[in-house]
């Protein structure tokens, strides 16, 4: 499981975590498959530990033209 920290100013209730209320500055474990759904909210959550076994996202490279 990945880990994220709540950096928002107010506690939030997270239905995905069984309706648990997460306090500001608290670190929680989230399912690896849902990690991106948290860190895409940079004013609310920050990454603490990324999912294991997942490669960093890469952008497609343009094919090089030969000479």
Number of C-alpha atoms within 10 A of each C-alpha: 14 18 18 21 21 22 17 16 11 12 14 15 13 11 9 10 13 8 10 11 12 17 17 16 16 12 18 15 14 18 13 15 11 13 19 14 10 17 17 12 11 12 11 17 20 19 18 14 14 17 18 9 7 9 7 7 6 6 6 6 6 6 6 6 5 4 3
